[in-house]
Structures are given as C-alpha cells and as structure tokens.
Amino acid sequence: MSVLSMRYGKKQHLLSEMDMPDSTDALVKLAIKAGDPYVAAAVHELATGISKRQLEMQILESRRTALSLARWEHTPSSVLAALSNIGDGAVDIRLDKNPNTSSEVLSTLYEDASNKRNLGLTRLIARHRNSEAGILKGIVLFEDDEESLLALSKNPAAGPEVLASLAERFAGSELAVALNKNIAQNISASPDLLARIYAVSDFHTRAAIISHANCPGALITEATASDEPLIMRVLAKDKTVAPDVLLKYAESDDAGVRCGVAANAAMPLSLISHLLGDSSELVRREIASRRDLQVEHIAVLMADQDGWVRQRLARNTAVPLQVLASLAADENSDVRRAVARNAGCPVELLEILAADKDDWVRAAVAYQHNSPQRLLVGLAGNDDVDVLSGVANNPNTPQQILEKLVASEEADVRRGVILNKAASRNTLLPLLEDPYYLHRILMVANPSMHELDKWNLREDPDYQVRFSVYRWAVEKIAPINTRYIVGNEVIRRRRV
C-alpha cells in the first residue's frame, strides 16, 4: 500500500492489517517477495543459504544499485562483504571509503590491491578506521608511497605498535617531520613514542604532543619552562599546571595564552579580577563563562562594551536573578536571547522576553523548557518559523497546539513536532504521510508510534524509508545482542 493512500481515524491508524512478521525467516521471505534491493540489503544479515543468495541477486541486479549500496553509509557490513566478491573496481573503491566496511573485507581488498599495485585502494585502506593492525603494519613495512604512509599515520586503528614501527622506519628522513606531526595528534600514540618524537620535533608538533591525552607528565613539566606561545597556549588550559605557571601566563603578551588561563577551571580566583580588564575581548568572554564569578566580577562584566561578553554572562547559570533581569533589557538582542536560553531563567523573565520585538529572542523562549503552557500557547500565534519550531519542539506545549502545527507548511515546524518527546501518537499520525522523506524516517524511529504504524511504511515511495522500516524490523525481531556473524553466515540465537 502506498503511503499516499493511507487513511486515518480519530483514535486508530486505519492501515493495512498485515501484521509485522514475528520471526527472522518470515521477515526474510517477505523481503524476497518485495523484490526491492534496498529491502534486501536491510535484512541480508539475517539470511542464510538459498535465501541469502536470492537477496544478493536482488542487490546485484543493477550495477547502479551495487555502486550506490557500496557507497551508502547505512549499508550493513554483511552487504558490503557480498559486494566485495563481485570484482568490480569501482565498487571496491567505494567499499574502501565506506565506514561500515569490515576489517575482513578490507584485508581482502588490500591483498588484491597489493597484487595489482593499486595505490588508490592502498591509500584508502591505510586511512580506514576498520583496517586491521596487521594490514596497516604491512603497509608500514613494505609500502613506500608517501600518501599511504601519511594517511596511516593519522589512523587511530594503527595502534601504538604500528605507529612506533612507522616512526622508527622513517626516523631522520624528510618524511619524518610530516609523519611525526600526524602521530603527535593520533590518539593511539603511546607515551613513550610521544616522548621520542618530542625530542626531535618543532614547536608545532611539540604543542600537539603536550595537548595529547597520553603525554607523559615529565614532558608537561619540562614544557612549562618554554616561552613559545604555541606551547603556552596549550599549557594554559591544562588543569594540572601549577598555579604559579598560570600566574606567569596571565601576564603573557599573547591573548591566546591569556584566554587559556581564563578558561582554566584550576585558575587561581585572584586572577579573575586581573583578567576582567584584559585588553582582549576574547579573554573577557572566557571570564564571563566561569561558574566561580563573584558579585563584584559580575558587576564589571555587565557593563562590558563587548556584546559577546554580556551574552556569555547571560548564559551563565551562576548569574543571580537580578543580573539576568538587567540583561533581559539589554539593547543587544543576542544578549536578551542568551537570557532566554539560560537554563535557570525564571518564568517572570520568560514572560517579558516572550513579548520581545525580536523573533530570535521569542524563539529562544519557545525552546526554553522552563516556559509554561500559557506562554507557549501565546507564542503559537506567531508567524515566525523559528518561534513556531520552538513551540513544536517544546514538551510543555499542549497537544492541541501540536496538532495544529502538524499541518504547518514549514518542514522545520513539522520536524519539531516529530522530535517532541511529549507528542502523542494521535498527534503524530498525520506525519506518517509527510511529504519530506526524512520526516517519515524519523517517524519509524519515534517511540510513540505503534508497530503497525511503522510497519505500514514498508512500501513507502522512498527507498530510504523502506530500508529504515526493515532495519527497524530486523532490530525488533532479532536485536543485535541476539545475533552475530561468523564468516558470511549469521547465527541466530534463541531469544529468552
């Protein structure tokens, strides 16, 4: 049944009465009967034997579809594995780029790329997050292509051992500088490797190492003696840096260093007064966002000529009510909007801001979860799409208002209703026929809808919606923790 022929009743969704399959075999058979390559892809991992071959025939019937599925980020890994067996170079390139391609498929593709000296595929495998460490180590040991090696040096999948081998092989070479710079930013680099690279690197690479989560404490201590701005900018944000070092950084001529100090939660409170009058508005903005501001600090920041300073202050939940009230009357609409967005903004201020002359301010009130129903009902009379989107999204909005917003010509407003966790099934029902395919996909994922509501989108005109319905059905019938893949077959475990 086409989505365009759906009918609705007041209390019940009047759709096809075909129940959703209650077993994996029934779901697979229905997918085969549908003859849709995207539906076939959605259930492929559940099938075995003849059923799997039938699904693969549908998937591979058109080269255009095979190319599309090989590239699509939603294609299940089992389908990508099947596509890797057809020997199509264009498909292989797309598989190498697809984030869902499994390590086993990538290993096979690398073996083929090595035999054919296909540098394009090798480079893609070198950067893929699912590539096995063993394959990446093979690239380190046997490949000389600089692009492949540089791509690998950025890949977290390489692991500390592979990265160490890479750094060791090219130590002292012209390529080492670029490799070390990448390794310094790779989350898989070990403390020992970072220390070795630090000793032979420039300030840019050293700054990256100092900011690395695995940076040895000894290096951080050593780096505090540096007067290089890049190093100081990193250390100024580090909560483990000693207070006396932060005091020194607060006097730096570099605004970026002082910004780091201002944003550091471990900064001595005595420095707040010092940085309140900083010549750089960027520093003062960071101060305005701090949660440890005192009354005298806030008074100075309220009078700051930089609108962003006052805006940051208006968003700060540590700011008292009387200050928010003053900022709610600020001539800068962005400051007033920030007050409305403040999680601690009281209803009495929201009432004032709900009548603001600026649509963007009223929109902030509409999105604010502290806004009561009476304010949202009033805001629903606006004609601004941002205001109405906020009303549609707000869980405090009455269902009667949401039912009206469902009919809006603005996609953003209708999407707001779909994303509203308080929207009831009856309110949402008309959106199963929404003209925007993405909205229908969101409806499939919406917990307020009944199974039959979602299942009856299985013949939707858009292939992405049909795919989403069958993927939802796969997870419903056989959750991921009840199935696992061995080779190319799926073992289904009995649910208990």
Beta strands, then each sheet from edge to edge (+ up, - down):
strand 1: 7-8
strand 2: 13-14
strand 3: 483-486
strand 4: 489-492
sheet 1: 1+ 2-
sheet 2: 3+ 4-
end
